[in-house]
Amino acid sequence: MDGSLVRTLLLGQKRVGMYHSRSRDAHWDGKNEVGEPVASDLYFSTLTAGNFTATRKMLIRK
């Protein structure tokens, strides 16, 4: 919760629609930029698409 960036996922362009499969949707595997698992903590994810931005809380508990 110190505000440092853990990882950035760049997904490129996606077609409009519902995505339910991990091979097509946006998901985070709980690892940082170098592939190490992150610690149990509260994290924030921000999704940006065009002019739309949404931030949500995620709790990682191990």
N, C-alpha and C positions, 0 to 999 in steps of 0.2 A: 504494500500500500504506500510505498515511498514515491510512486509516480514514475518509476523507471520503466522503459519499454522492454517487454519480455520477448516478443516476437511479432513480426509483420508477415501476414499471409497475403500475397498478391495473387488474385484469382483471375485476372484478366476480364474479358467480356463474357457474360453469360446471357443466354436467352431468357426472356421473361417466362416465368412459370414456377411450379412447385417442385422442389428437389427433396427427395426422401432417401436417396442412396448416397453413401459416403463417397462413391467414386465421382459424383456430380455436384454434391452440395459443398457448402463452406463449413469446415470443421477444424478444430484445433486438437491436436493429439496430447496436449499437456506438457509439451517440451519447449525449451527455449531455443534461441537461434542456433546454438551449437549442438542441439539434439539431446540435452540433458533434461530429465524430468524436473518439473518445477516443484517447489515445496507446497505443503498444505497452506492455503491462505485464501484471502479474498482477492479476486482479480477483476478487472474491468475490461470488457471487449467493446471495441468501437467498429461498427460497420459503416462504410462510406460507399455510396453509389450515386454518382452524379451529384445533385444538390442535396441528397438525402443523407443524414447522419444519425445513427442511433447508438447509444452507449448502454450496456447492460452489465449487471454484476454477475460474477461466476464464483462459486465456492468450490475450491479444490480441496478434497478431504481424503486423506490416505490412511 
